Amino acid sequence: MDRDDRAGRPGDEQPAGRLGRPEPLVSAQDVEDADDILFAHPPRVVTRWLCGCGEDYPCPDVRFARLVRAARATDTGVDDSR
């Protein structure tokens, strides 16, 4: 016999609590705590830049290219004119 077939038959015992009603899943204190958390963590709008490749800007490729260019600009002992 499936478990669903047995549900709701006369004489089945109900969970402990008020007559005919199961106990609540959360307490009043849980609800109050949840309200406090939601108040302390409101959503906010964030604007961010996206790279042409779809990742957050600057993507790893852009960071590497900037590093190479910065290293070349500060290195005056190398002659790249060849």
Secondary structure, DSSP 4 states (H G I P E B T S, - for coil): --HHHHTT-TTPPPPSSSTT-PPPSS-HHHHHHHHHHHHHS--------B-TTSSBSSPHHHHHHHHHHHHHHH--S-----
